Amino acid sequence: MKVGIIGYGSMGKMLLWKFSGAGIKKDDLYAANRTTSKLDEAKGIATVSSNRDIAGRCDIVFVCVRPVDLKDVLSEIGPALKDDALLVTLNGSITFDMIEKAVDHKTAKVIPSLTAEIDRSQTIVCYNCKVTDNDKRNLTSVLKTIGDVIELPENEVGMGSELVSCMPGFIASIFDVICRSAQKHTEIPYEQVVSMVLKTMSATGDLMLEKEMTFEDTVSRVATKGGITEEGTKVIYDLFPQAADMMFEKTLEKRKLTAQKAKESFGR
């Protein structure tokens, strides 16, 4: 199975190197980029080619370009795509209806997470009606090299992206606030505060998954009645819901605006 990646930005680069590290050979891994000199570092792991050549050779074609450039790239490669190739885009705001205006082909949308860097991505994927079960198996086998694969219907990709692709940023900002607040009440060096919190956060997640504990289970195990932890959890449950609601309201509204701009660009 030959895999092609068009676009060598942060996501395209990450996928190319991860797929190579997972054992896809240079002769089966293709890469293309508008600025070809950026691919010099990839020549040892992939065959550097053109957009149209990748479309004509590869069984799975990942298009990792900016939304503003997507329509032009799809229009370019559409006539060259193999009939049995699976086209994959990496932007949740571009709907299948928009894509079909540029190229009528079997298509998947894939939303990886930053945690793919350590092979622990919760990767969102959805498919148009032309995709076969065999296509799904092939794409899943490739994506499992960077973590778990979660199939969702297209109308849930937005919230799915919030929960896995955006979530590292949300989590990092929440714990950044916590660590900075803690620093006001201690002489422990800030770097050590961050390390303590990060390691505890990571271990808590692993514990909950391994022991199949709910959030409520975890809180009850630590926050004994009348104890210190209970005082802190009360504050969080009292005050944080409003911030969480506003966070999703803002991000989902921004997602709608982004989708509208994408629709306008595809309507040209």
C-alpha positions in Angstrom: 0.0 0.0 0.0 1.4 3.3 -1.1 0.7 6.4 1.1 1.1 10.0 -0.2 1.3 13.2 1.8 0.7 16.5 0.0 1.8 19.5 2.1 4.8 19.5 4.5 3.6 21.9 7.2 3.5 20.9 10.8 0.9 18.2 10.4 2.1 16.8 7.1 5.7 16.6 8.4 4.5 14.9 11.6 2.5 12.3 9.7 5.3 11.6 7.2 7.9 10.9 9.9 5.5 8.9 12.0 4.5 6.7 9.1 8.1 6.2 8.2 9.0 5.3 11.8 6.1 2.8 11.8 7.7 0.9 9.0 6.3 2.3 5.7 9.2 2.0 3.3 10.6 4.9 1.3 9.3 3.3 -1.9 5.8 3.2 -0.5 5.8 6.7 1.2 5.5 9.8 -1.0 5.7 13.5 -0.2 5.0 16.7 -2.1 5.1 20.3 -1.1 4.8 23.7 -2.9 8.2 24.7 -1.7 10.2 21.6 -2.6 13.4 22.6 -0.8 11.5 22.0 2.5 11.4 18.3 1.6 15.2 18.0 1.5 15.2 16.5 5.0 12.6 13.9 4.0 14.4 12.4 1.1 15.9 9.7 3.2 12.5 8.4 4.3 10.1 9.2 1.4 10.0 9.5 -2.3 9.7 13.2 -3.2 7.2 13.8 -6.0 4.5 16.1 -7.4 0.9 16.5 -6.3 -0.4 14.9 -9.4 2.1 12.1 -9.4 1.1 11.2 -5.8 -2.6 11.2 -6.8 -1.8 8.8 -9.6 0.4 6.4 -7.6 -0.9 6.3 -4.1 -3.6 4.2 -2.5 -4.2 6.7 0.3 -3.6 10.4 -0.4 -3.4 12.8 2.6 -3.9 16.4 1.7 -2.4 18.5 4.5 -2.7 22.1 3.2 -4.4 25.2 4.6 -8.1 25.5 4.1 -7.6 28.5 1.7 -5.4 26.3 -0.5 -7.5 23.1 -0.4 -9.8 23.7 -3.3 -7.0 24.5 -5.7 -5.1 21.4 -4.7 -8.2 19.1 -4.9 -9.0 20.5 -8.4 -5.4 19.9 -9.4 -5.2 16.3 -8.2 -8.8 15.2 -8.9 -8.4 14.1 -12.5 -5.2 12.1 -11.6 -6.6 10.2 -8.6 -6.7 6.5 -9.0 -10.2 5.2 -9.0 -9.6 3.0 -5.9 -7.5 5.6 -4.0 -8.8 7.1 -0.8 -8.6 10.9 -0.5 -8.0 12.2 3.0 -8.3 15.8 4.1 -7.3 17.2 7.5 -9.7 20.0 8.0 -12.9 19.5 9.9 -14.5 22.8 8.7 -14.5 21.6 5.0 -17.5 19.5 4.5 -17.9 16.6 2.1 -20.4 18.7 0.1 -17.7 21.4 -0.4 -15.1 18.8 -1.3 -17.3 17.3 -3.9 -17.5 20.6 -5.7 -13.8 20.2 -6.5 -13.5 16.4 -6.7 -16.1 13.7 -6.7 -14.3 10.8 -5.0 -14.3 8.6 -2.0 -13.1 10.8 0.8 -12.2 10.7 4.5 -11.7 13.5 7.0 -9.1 13.0 9.6 -8.4 15.1 12.7 -5.3 14.0 14.7 -4.2 15.3 18.0 -0.9 16.8 19.1 -0.5 13.7 21.2 0.3 11.8 18.0 3.9 13.0 18.7 4.1 10.3 21.3 1.8 7.8 19.5 -1.2 8.5 21.7 -3.4 10.5 19.4 -7.2 10.1 19.6 -7.7 10.6 15.9 -11.1 11.6 14.7 -12.2 10.2 11.3 -15.3 10.3 9.2 -16.2 9.1 5.7 -18.4 10.1 2.8 -20.8 7.5 1.4 -18.4 6.3 -1.3 -15.9 4.8 1.1 -15.8 1.0 1.4 -15.2 -1.1 4.5 -11.8 -2.1 3.0 -10.9 1.6 2.7 -11.7 2.1 6.3 -9.6 -0.9 7.4 -6.6 0.4 5.4 -6.8 3.9 6.7 -7.3 2.7 10.3 -4.2 0.5 10.0 -2.2 3.5 9.0 -3.6 5.9 11.6 -3.2 3.3 14.4 0.5 4.0 14.2 -0.1 7.3 15.9 -2.7 6.2 18.4 -6.4 5.3 18.6 -8.9 5.9 15.9 -12.5 7.2 16.6 -15.1 7.2 13.8 -17.8 9.8 14.1 -20.5 11.1 11.8 -19.6 14.3 10.0 -22.0 16.4 12.1 -20.1 15.4 15.3 -16.6 16.1 14.0 -16.6 19.6 15.4 -17.2 18.6 19.0 -15.0 15.6 18.5 -12.2 17.9 17.5 -12.9 20.0 20.6 -12.5 17.0 22.8 -9.3 15.5 21.3 -7.6 17.9 18.9 -8.2 21.2 20.8 -8.1 19.5 24.3 -4.3 19.5 24.8 -4.5 23.3 24.5 -7.4 23.6 26.8 -5.8 21.3 29.4 -2.5 23.1 29.2 -4.1 26.5 29.7 -6.1 25.2 32.7 -3.1 23.8 34.4 -1.0 26.8 33.5 -3.5 28.9 35.5 -3.4 26.4 38.4 0.4 26.3 38.5 0.6 30.1 38.4 -1.9 30.4 41.2 0.0 27.8 43.3 3.2 29.8 42.8 1.6 32.7 44.8 1.4 30.5 47.9 4.7 28.6 47.9 8.4 29.0 47.7 8.7 25.8 45.7 10.4 26.7 42.3 7.9 27.2 39.5 9.6 24.6 37.3 9.2 22.0 40.1 5.5 23.0 40.6 4.9 22.4 36.9 6.7 19.1 37.0 4.7 17.9 40.1 1.4 18.9 38.6 2.1 17.4 35.1 3.3 14.1 36.5 0.2 13.9 38.8 -2.1 14.8 35.9 -0.6 12.1 33.7 -0.7 9.5 36.4 -4.3 10.3 37.3 -5.4 9.9 33.7 -3.6 6.5 33.4 -5.1 5.4 36.8 -8.6 6.3 35.7 -8.3 4.5 32.4 -6.6 1.4 33.9 -9.0 1.1 36.8 -12.0 2.3 34.8 -12.7 5.0 37.4 -15.1 7.8 36.7 -14.4 11.4 37.5 -16.8 11.1 40.5 -14.9 7.9 41.6 -11.6 9.8 41.6 -12.9 12.8 43.4 -14.5 10.6 46.1 -11.3 8.7 46.6 -9.3 11.8 47.3 -11.9 14.3 48.7 -12.9 12.8 52.0 -15.9 14.4 53.8 -14.8 17.5 55.7 -11.3 17.3 54.3 -8.9 19.6 52.6 -9.4 18.3 49.1 -13.2 18.6 49.4 -12.8 22.4 49.9 -10.9 22.7 46.7 -13.3 20.5 44.6 -16.3 22.5 45.9 -14.7 25.7 44.5 -14.0 24.0 41.1 -17.6 22.6 40.8 -19.1 25.9 41.9 -17.1 28.2 39.6 -15.6 26.3 36.7 -18.8 25.2 34.9 -19.4 28.7 33.7 -15.9 29.0 32.3 -16.3 25.5 30.6 -19.6 26.5 29.1 -18.2 29.7 27.8 -15.1 28.0 26.4 -17.3 25.6 24.2 -19.6 28.4 23.2 -16.7 30.5 22.0 -14.9 27.7 20.2 -17.9 26.2 18.5 -19.0 29.7 17.4 -15.5 30.2 15.9 -15.8 26.9 14.2 -19.1 28.0 12.6 -17.5 31.2 11.3 -14.5 29.2 10.0 -16.9 26.8 8.2 -18.7 29.7 6.6 -15.5 31.2 5.3 -14.5 27.8 3.9 -17.9 27.5 2.2 -17.4 30.9 0.6 -14.0 29.9 -0.6 -15.3 26.7 -2.2 -18.1 28.6 -3.8 -15.8 30.6 -6.0 
